[in-house]
């Protein structure tokens, strides 16, 4: 809702100016509930949805980012599974 969706909404609005768009940012369960009670037509969620009344399609993905203080031993190092386990 903060970095991936707004640019796509802006492009859609430019291409289809007659469509009224609104955005509600919440968690995945709130989004699913809004769909089920008819408050939303479409939802983007980050967690798995197990609701047989809804059609689910994967449209993208995230790559996690790792951040450390400048004086942390892992700062500036490539971080892989072994470093995370350690």
C-alpha positions in Angstrom: 0.0 0.0 0.0 2.9 2.4 0.5 5.4 1.6 -2.2 4.2 -1.0 -4.8 0.5 -0.1 -5.3 0.4 3.7 -5.6 2.3 4.0 -8.9 0.1 1.2 -10.4 -3.0 2.9 -9.2 -1.9 6.2 -10.8 -1.2 4.5 -14.1 -4.6 2.8 -14.0 -6.4 6.1 -13.1 -4.7 7.8 -16.0 -5.7 5.1 -18.4 -9.3 4.8 -17.1 -10.3 8.2 -15.7 -14.0 7.2 -15.4 -13.2 4.5 -12.7 -13.3 5.7 -9.1 -10.4 4.3 -7.1 -10.0 4.3 -3.4 -7.4 2.7 -1.2 -7.7 1.3 2.3 -4.5 0.1 4.0 -4.9 -2.7 6.6 -3.7 -6.2 7.3 -4.5 -9.3 5.2 -7.4 -10.4 7.4 -9.0 -7.0 7.2 -8.7 -7.1 3.4 -10.2 -10.5 3.1 -13.1 -9.5 5.4 -13.7 -6.4 3.3 -14.0 -8.6 0.3 -16.4 -11.0 1.9 -18.8 -8.4 3.2 -18.8 -6.5 -0.1 -16.9 -3.4 1.1 -14.0 -4.0 -1.4 -13.9 -5.3 -4.9 -10.2 -6.2 -5.0 -7.6 -6.7 -2.3 -3.8 -7.1 -2.3 -2.5 -9.1 0.6 0.9 -10.4 1.8 -0.2 -13.6 3.5 -1.7 -16.8 2.2 -5.5 -16.7 1.8 -7.5 -19.8 2.4 -11.0 -18.7 1.6 -12.9 -20.8 -1.0 -15.3 -17.9 -1.8 -12.3 -15.9 -3.2 -10.2 -16.3 -6.3 -6.5 -15.8 -5.4 -3.8 -14.9 -7.9 -0.1 -14.2 -7.3 0.9 -11.0 -9.0 4.3 -10.2 -7.5 6.7 -10.8 -4.7 8.9 -9.2 -2.2 12.5 -9.6 -1.4 13.4 -9.0 2.2 15.9 -6.4 3.1 18.3 -6.7 6.0 19.6 -3.7 7.9 22.3 -3.4 10.5 23.9 -0.6 12.5 27.2 0.5 10.9 29.3 -1.1 13.7 27.5 -4.4 13.6 29.6 -7.4 12.6 27.4 -8.1 9.6 27.4 -4.6 8.3 28.7 -4.4 4.7 28.7 -8.2 4.3 26.6 -10.2 1.9 24.0 -12.0 4.1 22.9 -15.4 3.2 21.2 -18.3 5.0 24.3 -19.4 6.8 24.9 -15.9 8.3 21.3 -15.7 9.4 21.5 -19.0 11.1 24.6 -17.9 12.9 
